[in-house]
Amino acid sequence: MAGLFHTLTVGSEALLTTRQGVDTAGHNIANAQVEGYSRQTVNIRQNDPLETHGVLIGNGASIASVTRSHDQFVENQLNATHQDSGRAAARADALKTIERVFSPLLNASVSDEVTKFFNTIQNLSNFPTDETIRTTVVEAGRDVSTAFRRVDTDLRDNRTIINDRIFDLVTNVNDQLQEIAKLNVKIQTSETGMGTFANDLRDQRERLLREVSKQVEIKYYEDQYGMLCVRGPDQVTLVERNNAAKFGVQRNFDNDSLFDVTITDWDDHTTRNVTRRMDGGALEAFIRIRDDDIPTLLEKNNEMAYRFAHEVNGVHRSGFGIGEFSESTGRDFFKITDSIDNAAASIDIEDIIAASTHSIAAASTALAPGDNVNLNAIIKLKDARIFTKDGVNLVEFYAQYTANLGMETQRADHAKQSADILVEDLVKRRESISGVSLDEEATNMMKWQANFTASSKVITTIDEMLDTVLSMKR
């Protein structure tokens, strides 16, 4: 039956509803600058009326739910784009670092040292017996060898750094997957009744999901219990309910200094190698650069060192030196391996060349100290098309493969910029839906304040009316 006490109850519930509105507005304002926060809204429903003496009497209002402003379609697009942007950013940054290995601003390039070597040979051809010039030839040979070895070392160091980053990334992703699994349980436990939504927990889970999507390829869906199921590379399940699989690393079969990436299920029953099964995220970019781009550059550097040393040695062996070496031939100028593999790491001047400049074979015949025919034959190697497959000379070969690296870096940077633009656009779309407007929340706060004042007035009025009724008995 409706009466003063019923009206008092209606007023009290109105106060509670208003207080929740104020709390929610304050919560929105407090989290306005928190990335990934979704604006929350108090949804009020009109209560069913009461029937009194055949008349339906209003029964006030109550809180139906507190929901967040959220568009799952935009969220899905954002996570998909993060996979592309994560891959593009990792690739662009890594290639820029690798490009510095060949920067002439930081170190003398292989091409410059090769050119300098041939220039000193040219100088020596004018004065074949000059001891000072012969010394510069030895130093130039030593410098070009050092340049080849430095590039080899720097590329391998970059490969090791990227390999370590893969390990760190895998560890970080594991922590995030574990947190998502824990939040699955918290969300399910919190959302026990109709109209109960774990808004803040869901925001936390989505932030973690965005971070994971930057690192690895994922697909996901929410089950009927509000739990997120996440699948990763090769369709391996990464998160299911309160369970999380683990990324891991194991030594590569062909190169035990490098890591293969694996995924092990939460029961430790199955471990799958997914190193070459990636399709998105920073992890794929690092693996591709480590296993494809850097080996290609190492191969090119090895090929150039091998061809350069063997071509020079081939001519040098047929010549004669001066002094004690004027009647002997068959000496190499450079030490080098018999195969292209690791040629750049092994190249150096021969010990006999380092020990005596007289051993430099300038002449084509014995006992001819003024002869420069053999030197002229070496000089011709500078422009010789010794790379028959590419039809280029030494300097052109270097320019070709370093230019390819530059173009690949530029493409990666453009891909990063394009992905960043897409992410920025989607973030703006998300903010337009889920973001907090401080002006709007301030307005809402004023509305709730007015509601609170009016609700308080209802209670005050009913209290006065009850006092009047009670005083009538006295």
Buried (B, 14 or more C-beta within 10 A) or exposed (E): EBEBEBBBBBBBBBBEBBBBBBBBBEBBBEBBEEEBBBBBBBEBEEEEEBEEEEEEBBBBBBBEBBBBBBBEEBBEBBBBBBBBBBBBBBBBBBBEBBBEBBEEEEBBBBBBBBBBBBBBBBBBBEBBBBEEBBEBBBBBBBBBBBBBBBBBEBBBEBBEBBBEBBBEBBEBBBEBBBBBBBBBEBBBEBBEEEEEBBBBBBBBBBBBBBBBBBBBBBBBEBEEEBBBBBBBBBEBBBBBBBBBBBBBBEEBEEEEEBBBBBBBBBEEEEBBBBBEBBEBBBBBBBBBBBBEBBBBBBBBBBBBBBBBBBBBBBBBBBBBBBEEBBEEBEBBBBBBBEEBEBBBBBBBBBEBBBEBBBBBBBBBEBEBBEBBBBBBBBBEBBEEEBBEEEEBBBBBBBBEBBEEBEEBBEBBBEBBBEBBEBBEEBBEBBEEBBBBBEEEBEEBBEBBBEBBEEBBEBBEBBEEEBEEEEEEEE
